[in-house]
Amino acid sequence: MSHDQQEHIDPEEARALADYRARRASAADLTEPAPHDEVRARLGLERR
């Protein structure tokens, strides 16, 4: 897949999502998954 085909993602956003996924994966047994909108708002990624 070429870079041109990928949606542009800010490095900060990519890091936040990667960190979130890592924490979710390690805590999967302990917590309920948060609704997607809530997660994005919590990470400050919601764009309006």
N, C-alpha and C positions, 0 to 999 in steps of 0.2 A: 504494500500500500504506500503510495507516495504521500508526501506531506501535504500536497495540494488537495488531496481527497479528504483530509482530516479537518474536522471543525476546529477553528482557532480556540485554544485554551490558554489563558494566562498562566504563567509559571506558578504564581501564588495560588491560583485556583487548583491547578493540578496537584500541588503539594498538599493543600487542604483536603482534597478528595482522597489522595493516597493515604494520608494520615487517618482520615475518617474510616476508610475501608480497613486499614490495618487494625485500628482499635475495635471496629465492629467485628472483625474476624476473630480477634483474641477474646472478645467478650460475648461471643455469640450465645454461649450457654447461660449467660448471666442476665442479659437484658432483652427486652422486646425491641424489635427494629422500630426506629422512629419513622413517622410518615415522611415521605420524600420532601415535601414543601417545608416541613418543620426543620429537617436537617439542613436544607439549603439556607433557610433563614438564619439558623444558628451559626452556620459557617460564614454568613455575610455574603452569600453568593447570589442571593435573589436580585434580579435586575428588573426594575420597573420603570 
